Amino acid sequence: MTAVLGKHDTNGGRRAHLGGLAALLVLILAAFLTLDSRSNSTHVFAAFVSSAGNQVFIALGIVLLSANAFRRREPREIWLVLLVAAGITVGVQLLKLAVGWCSPRPSGSPGGFPSGHAAFAFGLAFMLSQRFPRLSVLWYAAAVAIAWSRLEMDKHYPYQVWGGAVLGLETAFVLRKRHLRRGALEPS
């Protein structure tokens, strides 16, 4: 297990970034395939993924990244995780303030764009894929499930979820790249 979790990707961010783009394509496909397939069991599952599943993924992801950085004695990597989380949160809230009035949720309430759940899930999946590349499919599957749940629960329109996913991926990618340039982390 340690060998799987401790192995680094020699291709830097490219592999994880491509994984994120592939996951976005899966999300787009899922959005169109589930437009009119609302069933009670699907709705119950989506509600679970949207709330508890999202919270578990975020907590587990941050704990895994932080514990791995602590084990390798790289406190700056812990700061990167916190910086990415803060960057995504600030980016989401600024966009919601800027365009929320013209981008309502399906319920009609303001602030639908971008989806914060999708942004955080995809940003975290990118960070986890950088550190644990062999489990990238798992990380992005969780992000796609969380983003899909927001659609299934009628909390967002597809473009709001896609916008959040792109925002999360790009924020994590850019902040990590800037951190690498400063020499704060060795390339994965």
Residue frames as a rotation matrix with the C-alpha (Angstrom) as fourth column:
MET 1
0.572 0.820 0.000 0.00
0.820 -0.572 0.000 0.00
0.000 0.000 -1.000 0.00
THR 2
0.426 -0.476 -0.770 2.80
0.160 -0.797 0.582 2.45
-0.891 -0.371 -0.263 0.81
ALA 3
-0.647 -0.690 0.324 4.42
0.418 0.034 0.908 1.79
-0.637 0.723 0.267 -2.54
VAL 4
-0.155 0.677 0.719 1.17
0.960 -0.069 0.272 2.63
0.234 0.732 -0.639 -4.31
LEU 5
0.788 0.575 -0.220 0.47
0.615 -0.752 0.238 5.74
-0.028 -0.323 -0.946 -2.26
GLY 6
0.431 -0.688 -0.584 4.03
0.152 -0.583 0.798 7.03
-0.890 -0.433 -0.146 -2.21
LYS 7
-0.230 -0.526 0.819 4.84
0.883 0.242 0.403 6.71
-0.410 0.815 0.409 -5.91
HIS 8
-0.071 0.133 -0.989 5.26
-0.091 -0.988 -0.126 10.00
-0.993 0.081 0.082 -7.79
ASP 9
0.769 0.388 0.508 4.23
0.499 0.131 -0.856 10.81
-0.399 0.912 -0.093 -11.34
THR 10
-0.262 -0.963 -0.060 7.30
0.650 -0.222 0.727 11.60
-0.714 0.151 0.684 -13.45
ASN 11
-0.363 0.186 0.913 5.20
0.847 -0.341 0.407 13.53
0.387 0.921 -0.034 -15.98
GLY 12
-0.998 -0.059 -0.029 4.45
0.066 -0.889 -0.453 16.33
0.001 -0.454 0.891 -13.53
GLY 13
-0.496 0.857 -0.139 1.01
-0.299 -0.319 -0.899 17.85
-0.815 -0.405 0.415 -13.79
ARG 14
-0.621 0.243 -0.745 0.29
-0.780 -0.093 0.619 16.74
0.081 0.966 0.247 -17.33
ARG 15
-0.813 0.302 -0.497 -1.05
0.184 0.945 0.272 13.29
0.552 0.130 -0.824 -16.50
ALA 16
-0.614 0.604 -0.507 -3.25
0.651 0.025 -0.759 14.54
-0.446 -0.796 -0.409 -13.68
HIS 17
-0.526 0.409 -0.746 -4.43
-0.445 -0.880 -0.169 17.47
-0.725 0.243 0.644 -15.79
LEU 18
-0.711 0.259 -0.653 -5.34
-0.570 0.331 0.752 15.13
0.411 0.907 -0.088 -18.65
GLY 19
-0.781 0.442 -0.441 -7.15
0.574 0.786 -0.228 12.92
0.246 -0.431 -0.868 -16.14
GLY 20
-0.557 0.566 -0.607 -9.12
0.233 -0.595 -0.769 15.95
-0.797 -0.570 0.199 -15.03
LEU 21
-0.550 0.333 -0.766 -10.07
-0.784 -0.521 0.337 16.80
-0.287 0.786 0.548 -18.59
ALA 22
-0.786 0.270 -0.555 -11.13
-0.084 0.844 0.529 13.20
0.612 0.463 -0.641 -19.23
ALA 23
-0.701 0.544 -0.461 -13.24
0.676 0.299 -0.674 13.33
-0.229 -0.784 -0.577 -16.06
LEU 24
-0.556 0.500 -0.664 -14.88
-0.352 -0.865 -0.357 16.52
-0.753 0.035 0.657 -17.34
LEU 25
-0.666 0.293 -0.686 -15.84
-0.668 0.176 0.723 14.69
0.332 0.940 0.079 -20.52
VAL 26
-0.758 0.402 -0.514 -17.38
0.489 0.872 -0.039 11.91
0.433 -0.281 -0.857 -18.43
LEU 27
-0.642 0.513 -0.570 -19.27
0.372 -0.441 -0.817 14.55
-0.670 -0.737 0.092 -16.44
ILE 28
-0.607 0.407 -0.683 -20.60
-0.722 -0.642 0.258 16.13
-0.333 0.649 0.684 -19.64
LEU 29
-0.686 0.328 -0.650 -21.78
-0.244 0.737 0.630 12.73
0.685 0.591 -0.426 -20.84
ALA 30
-0.738 0.400 -0.543 -23.37
0.671 0.513 -0.535 11.96
0.065 -0.759 -0.647 -17.45
ALA 31
-0.711 0.477 -0.517 -25.20
-0.145 -0.819 -0.556 15.29
-0.688 -0.320 0.651 -17.51
PHE 32
-0.479 0.526 -0.702 -26.86
-0.874 -0.215 0.435 14.47
0.078 0.823 0.563 -20.80
LEU 33
-0.660 0.189 -0.727 -27.57
-0.051 0.954 0.295 10.81
0.749 0.232 -0.620 -20.04
THR 34
-0.658 0.374 -0.654 -29.31
0.752 0.377 -0.541 11.53
0.044 -0.847 -0.529 -16.73
LEU 35
-0.927 0.286 0.243 -31.41
-0.251 -0.954 0.166 14.54
0.280 0.093 0.956 -17.72
ASP 36
-0.059 0.993 0.101 -34.73
-0.902 -0.096 0.421 12.70
0.428 -0.067 0.901 -17.50
SER 37
-0.093 -0.039 -0.995 -33.78
0.042 0.998 -0.043 9.59
0.995 -0.046 -0.092 -15.56
ARG 38
-0.525 -0.080 0.847 -34.92
-0.756 -0.413 -0.508 10.71
0.390 -0.907 0.156 -12.12
SER 39
0.163 0.557 -0.815 -35.81
0.168 0.798 0.579 7.76
0.972 -0.231 0.037 -9.91
ASN 40
0.882 0.244 0.402 -36.22
-0.329 -0.293 0.898 7.66
0.337 -0.925 -0.178 -6.16
SER 41
0.767 -0.639 -0.063 -33.17
0.546 0.598 0.587 5.44
-0.337 -0.485 0.807 -5.59
THR 42
0.039 -0.750 0.661 -31.03
0.852 -0.321 -0.414 7.63
0.523 0.579 0.626 -7.86
HIS 43
0.376 0.194 0.906 -32.19
-0.116 -0.961 0.253 10.72
0.919 -0.200 -0.339 -5.99
VAL 44
0.996 -0.021 0.090 -31.38
-0.085 0.170 0.982 9.14
-0.036 -0.985 0.168 -2.59
PHE 45
0.429 -0.895 0.119 -27.92
0.886 0.443 0.135 8.15
-0.174 0.048 0.984 -3.81
ALA 46
0.014 -0.397 0.918 -27.32
0.581 -0.744 -0.331 11.63
0.814 0.538 0.220 -5.26
ALA 47
0.743 0.311 0.593 -28.38
-0.261 -0.681 0.684 13.23
0.616 -0.663 -0.425 -1.97
PHE 48
0.880 -0.468 -0.079 -25.88
0.326 0.475 0.817 11.05
-0.344 -0.745 0.571 -0.09
VAL 49
0.121 -0.879 0.461 -23.04
0.988 0.062 -0.142 11.82
0.096 0.472 0.876 -2.52
SER 50
0.225 0.044 0.973 -23.86
0.343 -0.938 -0.037 15.54
0.912 0.342 -0.227 -2.53
SER 51
0.733 0.092 0.674 -23.69
-0.521 -0.561 0.644 15.85
0.437 -0.823 -0.363 1.26
ALA 52
0.771 -0.418 0.481 -21.89
-0.268 0.473 0.839 13.08
-0.578 -0.776 0.253 3.15
GLY 53
0.640 -0.538 0.549 -19.90
0.747 0.602 -0.281 11.84
-0.179 0.590 0.787 0.15
ASN 54
0.563 -0.398 0.724 -18.64
0.198 -0.786 -0.586 15.35
0.802 0.473 -0.364 -0.55
GLN 55
0.716 -0.259 0.649 -17.64
-0.676 -0.491 0.550 15.91
0.176 -0.832 -0.526 3.08
VAL 56
0.753 -0.445 0.484 -15.86
0.097 0.803 0.588 12.55
-0.651 -0.395 0.648 3.34
PHE 57
0.605 -0.534 0.591 -13.98
0.763 0.175 -0.622 13.14
0.229 0.827 0.513 0.07
ILE 58
0.563 -0.384 0.732 -12.81
-0.202 -0.923 -0.329 16.58
0.801 0.037 -0.597 1.17
ALA 59
0.715 -0.276 0.642 -11.79
-0.678 -0.049 0.734 15.45
-0.171 -0.960 -0.222 4.66
LEU 60
0.738 -0.432 0.519 -10.08
0.348 0.902 0.256 12.27
-0.579 -0.009 0.816 3.45
GLY 61
0.647 -0.481 0.592 -8.30
0.605 -0.150 -0.782 14.13
0.465 0.864 0.194 0.64
ILE 62
0.561 -0.431 0.707 -6.94
-0.486 -0.863 -0.140 16.88
0.670 -0.265 -0.694 2.87
VAL 63
0.710 -0.298 0.638 -5.90
-0.527 0.376 0.762 14.39
-0.466 -0.878 0.110 5.56
LEU 64
0.755 -0.432 0.493 -4.14
0.573 0.800 -0.176 12.15
-0.319 0.415 0.852 2.99
LEU 65
0.561 -0.546 0.622 -2.27
0.364 -0.512 -0.778 15.05
0.744 0.663 -0.089 1.40
SER 66
0.559 -0.316 0.767 -1.32
-0.689 -0.691 0.217 16.59
0.461 -0.650 -0.604 4.75
ALA 67
0.785 -0.254 0.565 -0.27
-0.275 0.675 0.685 13.29
-0.556 -0.693 0.460 6.34
ASN 68
0.720 -0.532 0.445 1.84
0.693 0.531 -0.487 12.44
0.023 0.659 0.752 3.30
ALA 69
0.467 -0.541 0.700 3.53
-0.014 -0.796 -0.606 15.85
0.884 0.273 -0.379 3.41
PHE 70
0.643 -0.193 0.741 4.09
-0.764 -0.230 0.603 15.51
0.055 -0.954 -0.295 7.17
ARG 71
0.848 -0.307 0.432 5.54
0.167 0.928 0.332 12.01
-0.503 -0.209 0.838 6.72
ARG 72
0.470 -0.683 0.560 7.94
0.822 0.106 -0.560 13.32
0.323 0.723 0.611 4.06
ARG 73
0.029 -0.416 -0.909 8.75
0.756 -0.586 0.292 16.36
-0.654 -0.696 0.297 6.25
GLU 74
-0.764 -0.170 0.622 7.51
0.585 -0.590 0.557 18.86
0.272 0.789 0.550 3.65
PRO 75
-0.338 0.673 -0.658 5.46
0.639 -0.350 -0.685 21.43
-0.691 -0.652 -0.312 5.56
ARG 76
-0.713 0.051 -0.699 5.31
-0.409 -0.840 0.356 23.69
-0.569 0.540 0.620 2.50
GLU 77
-0.879 0.433 -0.197 3.19
0.052 0.499 0.865 21.11
0.473 0.750 -0.462 0.75
ILE 78
-0.360 0.769 -0.528 0.64
0.913 0.175 -0.368 21.37
-0.190 -0.615 -0.765 3.56
TRP 79
-0.381 0.162 -0.910 0.57
0.052 -0.979 -0.197 25.11
-0.923 -0.123 0.364 2.91
LEU 80
-0.938 0.047 -0.344 -0.01
-0.347 -0.122 0.930 24.40
0.002 0.991 0.131 -0.78
VAL 81
-0.626 0.758 -0.186 -3.05
0.696 0.650 0.305 22.26
0.353 0.061 -0.934 0.06
LEU 82
-0.110 0.570 -0.814 -4.44
0.767 -0.473 -0.435 25.07
-0.632 -0.672 -0.385 2.22
LEU 83
-0.634 -0.202 -0.746 -3.59
-0.220 -0.878 0.426 27.66
-0.741 0.434 0.512 -0.45
VAL 84
-0.943 0.322 -0.087 -5.43
0.020 0.313 0.949 25.68
0.333 0.893 -0.302 -3.13
ALA 85
-0.333 0.860 -0.388 -8.46
0.939 0.340 -0.051 25.22
0.088 -0.381 -0.920 -0.85
ALA 86
-0.135 0.239 -0.962 -8.51
0.430 -0.860 -0.274 28.95
-0.893 -0.450 0.013 -0.07
GLY 87
-0.853 -0.263 -0.452 -7.95
-0.263 -0.531 0.806 29.88
-0.451 0.806 0.384 -3.72
ILE 88
-0.782 0.622 0.036 -10.86
0.430 0.496 0.754 27.76
0.452 0.605 -0.656 -4.89
THR 89
-0.114 0.766 -0.633 -13.13
0.963 -0.072 -0.261 29.06
-0.245 -0.639 -0.729 -2.13
VAL 90
-0.293 -0.057 -0.954 -12.29
0.110 -0.994 0.025 32.70
-0.950 -0.098 0.298 -2.89
GLY 91
-0.976 -0.111 -0.189 -12.59
-0.174 -0.136 0.975 32.15
-0.134 0.984 0.114 -6.66
VAL 92
-0.555 0.831 -0.026 -16.00
0.756 0.517 0.401 30.52
0.347 0.203 -0.916 -6.31
GLN 93
0.030 0.618 -0.786 -17.33
0.851 -0.428 -0.304 33.22
-0.524 -0.660 -0.539 -4.00
LEU 94
-0.546 -0.282 -0.789 -16.02
-0.081 -0.920 0.384 36.08
-0.834 0.274 0.480 -6.15
LEU 95
-0.977 0.212 -0.026 -17.60
0.006 0.148 0.989 34.60
0.213 0.966 -0.146 -9.27
LYS 96
-0.308 0.914 -0.264 -20.89
0.936 0.340 0.085 34.02
0.167 -0.221 -0.961 -7.44
LEU 97
-0.052 0.243 -0.969 -20.86
0.509 -0.828 -0.235 37.68
-0.859 -0.505 -0.081 -6.33
ALA 98
-0.741 -0.363 -0.565 -19.96
-0.230 -0.653 0.721 38.91
-0.631 0.664 0.401 -9.81
VAL 99
-0.773 0.399 -0.492 -22.38
-0.503 0.086 0.860 36.87
0.386 0.913 0.135 -11.91
GLY 100
-0.920 0.387 -0.054 -24.68
0.344 0.737 -0.582 35.18
-0.186 -0.554 -0.811 -9.39
TRP 101
-0.352 0.823 -0.445 -27.51
-0.242 -0.540 -0.807 37.60
-0.904 -0.177 0.389 -10.04
CYS 102
0.103 0.378 -0.920 -27.63
-0.977 -0.137 -0.165 36.59
-0.189 0.916 0.355 -13.73
SER 103
-0.441 -0.296 -0.847 -26.95
-0.492 0.870 -0.047 32.89
0.751 0.395 -0.529 -13.16
PRO 104
0.071 0.550 0.832 -29.67
-0.997 0.054 0.050 31.50
-0.017 -0.834 0.552 -10.91
ARG 105
-0.869 -0.220 0.443 -29.94
-0.295 0.949 -0.108 27.94
-0.397 -0.224 -0.890 -9.67
PRO 106
-0.769 0.629 -0.116 -32.74
0.258 0.471 0.844 25.70
0.585 0.619 -0.524 -10.98
SER 107
-0.241 0.680 -0.692 -34.72
0.964 0.084 -0.253 26.72
-0.114 -0.728 -0.676 -7.87
GLY 108
0.546 0.410 0.731 -34.48
0.575 -0.817 0.029 30.36
0.609 0.404 -0.682 -8.96
SER 109
0.857 -0.297 -0.422 -32.21
0.246 -0.484 0.840 31.43
-0.454 -0.823 -0.342 -6.10
PRO 110
0.799 -0.578 -0.168 -29.09
-0.534 -0.551 -0.641 33.39
0.278 0.602 -0.749 -7.08
GLY 111
0.156 -0.895 0.418 -25.51
-0.932 0.006 0.361 32.19
-0.326 -0.446 -0.833 -6.99
GLY 112
0.888 0.248 0.387 -25.61
-0.143 0.949 -0.279 29.10
-0.436 0.192 0.879 -9.16
PHE 113
0.745 -0.650 0.153 -22.41
0.399 0.249 -0.883 29.81
0.535 0.718 0.445 -11.07
PRO 114
-0.245 -0.272 -0.931 -19.96
-0.585 0.807 -0.082 28.25
0.773 0.524 -0.357 -10.43
SER 115
0.805 0.490 -0.335 -20.69
-0.090 0.659 0.747 25.11
0.586 -0.571 0.575 -8.42
GLY 116
0.227 -0.722 0.654 -18.51
-0.958 -0.286 0.016 25.18
0.176 -0.630 -0.756 -5.32
HIS 117
0.584 0.029 0.811 -18.93
-0.356 0.907 0.224 21.44
-0.730 -0.419 0.540 -4.80
ALA 118
0.921 -0.216 0.325 -17.62
0.390 0.513 -0.764 20.70
-0.002 0.831 0.556 -8.31
ALA 119
0.611 -0.724 0.320 -14.80
-0.429 -0.643 -0.635 23.24
0.665 0.251 -0.703 -8.01
PHE 120
0.213 -0.538 0.815 -13.50
-0.958 0.048 0.282 21.84
-0.191 -0.841 -0.506 -4.73
ALA 121
0.682 0.096 0.725 -13.94
-0.120 0.993 -0.018 18.20
-0.721 -0.074 0.689 -5.78
PHE 122
0.901 -0.344 0.264 -12.03
0.360 0.254 -0.898 18.64
0.242 0.904 0.353 -9.04
GLY 123
0.462 -0.769 0.443 -9.31
-0.653 -0.632 -0.417 20.78
0.600 -0.097 -0.794 -7.47
LEU 124
0.274 -0.302 0.913 -8.81
-0.825 0.415 0.385 18.19
-0.495 -0.858 -0.135 -4.74
ALA 125
0.862 0.060 0.504 -8.84
0.161 0.909 -0.384 15.34
-0.481 0.412 0.774 -7.28
PHE 126
0.767 -0.631 0.120 -6.07
-0.069 -0.267 -0.961 17.13
0.638 0.729 -0.248 -9.18
MET 127
0.197 -0.715 0.671 -3.96
-0.939 -0.334 -0.080 17.57
0.281 -0.614 -0.737 -6.03
LEU 128
0.435 0.021 0.900 -4.49
-0.516 0.825 0.230 13.95
-0.738 -0.564 0.370 -4.99
SER 129
0.968 -0.051 0.245 -3.60
0.226 0.601 -0.766 12.77
-0.108 0.797 0.594 -8.50
GLN 130
0.539 -0.827 0.160 -0.33
-0.543 -0.486 -0.685 14.68
0.644 0.282 -0.711 -8.28
ARG 131
-0.104 -0.590 0.801 0.68
-0.993 0.106 -0.051 12.94
-0.055 -0.800 -0.597 -5.08
PHE 132
-0.344 0.086 0.935 -0.95
-0.223 0.960 -0.170 9.53
-0.912 -0.267 -0.311 -5.65
PRO 133
-0.418 0.153 -0.895 -1.08
-0.880 -0.312 0.358 9.13
-0.225 0.938 0.265 -9.45
ARG 134
-0.965 0.030 -0.260 -1.91
-0.062 0.940 0.335 5.41
0.254 0.339 -0.906 -9.45
LEU 135
-0.518 0.824 -0.230 -5.23
0.741 0.297 -0.602 6.24
-0.427 -0.482 -0.765 -7.80
SER 136
-0.939 0.089 -0.333 -6.12
-0.205 -0.920 0.333 9.07
-0.277 0.381 0.882 -10.20
VAL 137
-0.636 0.749 -0.183 -9.13
0.059 0.284 0.957 7.20
0.769 0.598 -0.225 -11.55
LEU 138
-0.192 0.545 -0.816 -10.54
0.950 0.312 -0.015 6.92
0.247 -0.778 -0.577 -8.03
TRP 139
-0.631 -0.106 -0.768 -9.97
0.461 -0.848 -0.262 10.61
-0.624 -0.519 0.584 -7.26
TYR 140
-0.914 0.268 -0.304 -11.60
-0.404 -0.661 0.632 11.79
-0.032 0.701 0.712 -10.47
ALA 141
-0.518 0.778 -0.355 -14.44
0.417 0.592 0.689 9.27
0.747 0.209 -0.631 -10.16
ALA 142
-0.274 0.389 -0.880 -15.26
0.927 -0.136 -0.349 10.81
-0.255 -0.911 -0.323 -6.77
ALA 143
-0.770 -0.058 -0.635 -15.13
0.006 -0.997 0.083 14.32
-0.638 0.060 0.768 -8.28
VAL 144
-0.847 0.496 -0.192 -17.41
-0.234 -0.023 0.972 13.32
0.478 0.868 0.135 -11.16
ALA 145
-0.371 0.732 -0.571 -19.84
0.776 0.582 0.242 11.65
0.509 -0.354 -0.785 -8.73
ILE 146
-0.407 0.178 -0.896 -20.00
0.677 -0.599 -0.427 14.78
-0.613 -0.780 0.123 -6.58
ALA 147
-0.868 0.064 -0.492 -20.50
-0.322 -0.827 0.461 17.05
-0.378 0.558 0.739 -9.59
TRP 148
-0.735 0.632 -0.247 -23.15
0.084 0.446 0.891 14.71
0.673 0.634 -0.381 -11.05
SER 149
-0.417 0.593 -0.689 -24.98
0.908 0.308 -0.284 14.69
0.043 -0.744 -0.667 -7.71
ARG 150
-0.664 0.141 -0.735 -25.38
0.129 -0.946 -0.298 18.47
-0.737 -0.293 0.610 -7.93
LEU 151
-0.817 0.393 -0.422 -27.11
-0.530 -0.221 0.819 18.02
0.228 0.893 0.389 -11.28
GLU 152
-0.596 0.575 -0.560 -29.24
0.387 0.817 0.427 15.12
0.703 0.037 -0.710 -10.11
MET 153
-0.423 0.399 -0.814 -30.35
0.864 -0.094 -0.495 17.07
-0.274 -0.912 -0.305 -7.03
ASP 154
0.341 0.520 0.783 -31.33
0.788 -0.613 0.063 20.06
0.513 0.596 -0.618 -9.23
LYS 155
0.457 -0.281 -0.844 -28.94
0.615 -0.585 0.528 22.30
-0.642 -0.761 -0.095 -7.32
HIS 156
-0.276 -0.620 -0.734 -27.17
-0.295 -0.673 0.679 23.48
-0.915 0.404 0.003 -10.49
TYR 157
0.881 0.360 -0.307 -27.48
-0.373 0.129 -0.919 23.58
-0.291 0.924 0.248 -14.24
PRO 158
0.744 -0.611 0.271 -24.84
0.658 0.740 -0.140 21.67
-0.115 0.282 0.952 -16.23
TYR 159
0.378 -0.652 0.657 -22.87
0.339 -0.563 -0.754 24.78
0.862 0.508 0.009 -17.25
GLN 160
0.618 -0.118 0.777 -22.61
-0.671 -0.594 0.443 25.80
0.409 -0.796 -0.446 -13.58
VAL 161
0.844 -0.311 0.437 -21.14
-0.053 0.762 0.645 22.43
-0.534 -0.568 0.627 -12.63
TRP 162
0.597 -0.649 0.471 -18.77
0.776 0.319 -0.545 22.39
0.203 0.691 0.694 -15.61
GLY 163
0.483 -0.393 0.782 -17.66
-0.122 -0.915 -0.384 25.94
0.867 0.090 -0.490 -14.77
GLY 164
0.748 -0.174 0.641 -16.95
-0.658 -0.062 0.751 24.90
-0.091 -0.983 -0.161 -11.19
ALA 165
0.808 -0.454 0.377 -14.99
0.402 0.891 0.211 21.84
-0.431 -0.019 0.902 -12.32
VAL 166
0.464 -0.647 0.605 -12.84
0.631 -0.238 -0.739 23.91
0.622 0.724 0.298 -14.68
LEU 167
0.564 -0.218 0.797 -12.30
-0.488 -0.866 0.108 26.57
0.667 -0.449 -0.595 -12.00
GLY 168
0.838 -0.217 0.500 -11.17
-0.384 0.416 0.824 23.94
-0.387 -0.883 0.265 -9.47
LEU 169
0.691 -0.593 0.414 -8.84
0.701 0.691 -0.180 22.20
-0.179 0.414 0.892 -11.91
GLU 170
0.413 -0.530 0.741 -7.27
0.446 -0.591 -0.672 25.41
0.794 0.607 -0.008 -13.15
THR 171
0.705 -0.142 0.694 -6.87
-0.589 -0.662 0.463 26.93
0.394 -0.736 -0.551 -9.69
ALA 172
0.811 -0.408 0.420 -5.11
-0.053 0.664 0.746 23.81
-0.583 -0.627 0.517 -8.40
PHE 173
0.590 -0.586 0.555 -2.96
0.806 0.386 -0.450 23.56
0.049 0.713 0.700 -11.54
VAL 174
0.475 -0.385 0.791 -1.88
0.135 -0.857 -0.498 27.23
0.869 0.343 -0.355 -11.53
LEU 175
0.731 -0.183 0.658 -1.20
-0.663 -0.418 0.621 27.45
0.161 -0.890 -0.426 -7.78
ARG 176
0.788 -0.471 0.395 0.75
0.221 0.817 0.533 24.20
-0.574 -0.333 0.748 -7.78
LYS 177
0.523 -0.593 0.612 2.77
0.774 0.029 -0.632 25.32
0.357 0.804 0.475 -10.80
ARG 178
0.543 -0.298 0.785 3.59
-0.287 -0.944 -0.160 28.65
0.789 -0.139 -0.599 -9.11
HIS 179
0.825 -0.219 0.520 4.60
-0.484 0.201 0.852 26.77
-0.292 -0.955 0.060 -5.97
LEU 180
0.704 -0.576 0.415 6.92
0.631 0.776 0.006 24.54
-0.325 0.257 0.910 -8.01
ARG 181
0.522 -0.496 0.694 8.54
0.427 -0.552 -0.716 27.56
0.738 0.670 -0.076 -9.68
ARG 182
0.596 -0.253 0.762 9.36
-0.643 -0.719 0.263 29.01
0.481 -0.647 -0.591 -6.28
GLY 183
-0.358 -0.800 -0.481 11.11
-0.359 0.593 -0.721 25.78
0.862 -0.085 -0.500 -5.37
ALA 184
-0.160 0.367 0.917 8.70
-0.987 -0.075 -0.142 25.06
0.016 -0.927 0.374 -2.58
LEU 185
0.587 0.372 0.719 8.06
-0.379 0.911 -0.162 21.52
-0.716 -0.178 0.676 -3.81
GLU 186
-0.703 -0.710 0.036 10.03
-0.333 0.375 0.865 19.05
-0.628 0.596 -0.500 -5.81
PRO 187
-0.251 0.653 -0.715 8.19
-0.947 -0.013 0.320 18.07
0.200 0.757 0.622 -9.00
SER 188
0.199 0.409 0.891 6.07
-0.564 0.791 -0.237 14.98
-0.801 -0.456 0.388 -8.58
